[in-house]
Amino acid sequence: MPLNDNDMYNWKCEILSESKSYDIISKKIANREIAGISLFYNKGSERVSLLAHNTSEILLSIVTNRRIIRENNTDMAWYIENIIYKLLNHNVRLLSYQLEEFED
C-alpha cells in the first residue's frame, strides 16, 4: 500500500526491490500507518498479504492461489513449512500463530 493512503487499503501492483520495500514500510510505520505488502512464494502464484501495525504486530493472510489438498482444503502444512518455519529459521520471534479456514 502506498504512503499516505489514509487507511483506504489502496493496494498498488508493482514489483519493488527489497530496499524500496523496506523504505516504504519503514516510513509507513514511522507515520503510524498500516504497512501492507503482497508476498509471492519463489515468484510463483501463491500469495500472502502482510499487514503490519508495527514491527511486533503482523498479520499474514492467504489471499489468492492458495495451495489446496483434497479438493478444496487449504494445505496448512505447506504454509507452516514454507512461511512459519522459514520465519523461525531467520530468527523472527513468533509469540503465536493461528491457522483458520472458513467454508463458504
Disulfide bonds with the S-S distance in Angstrom:
none
